[in-house]
């Protein structure tokens, strides 16, 4: 709950700051060139299967429990608002890709476990041909996975990087594609006598996004 409150407060501060700066920028000379970008997208997350496999390994480790069913959603929502400066460098807040997994366990009793992972972080992005319709970019940053569910324990801060292309950047609404890798990890343990297992919740990822 404390982590959730911190995330909510941080997001509120970021949105408030962005609105305030955007209002000031609208009154400032256009030569300043500060832009505000709000990409919202969906990413395929290869790490979702790593988490699912580690959960099943942890449940069945002692041989006294079995997995009756599991559900993996390898696609997560992403939100990466940023402030972009005239020389092409931007600084932003990374939210997502959000992950949800469910594992049903049978053994001495039946139990259905729903787990979630909310990655939060910050990044720097550099765009080439910033004022052109097509703009390649690279993004680097850090992310921390906030976890929920009794089988997924604490997260570990990791680095991530991605590269992609934004299209129709000179329009009010544009879109883009990207691919990257995230090194952040979480600890998985079903609490049935298995040792802690490390898993990469994001890992390799590819995504599409719409940008306002």
Buried (B, 14 or more C-beta within 10 A) or exposed (E): EEBEEEBEEBBEEBEEEBEEBEEEBEEEEEEEBBBBBBBBBBBBBBBBBBBBBBBBBBBBBEEEBEBEEBEBEBBBBBBBBBBBEEEBBBEBBBBBBBBBBBBBBEBEEEBEBEBBBBBBBBBEBBBEEBEEEBBBBBBBBBBBBBBBBEBBBEBEEBEBBBEBBBEBBEEEEBBBBBBBBBBBBBBBBBEBEBEEBEBBBBBEBBBBBEBE
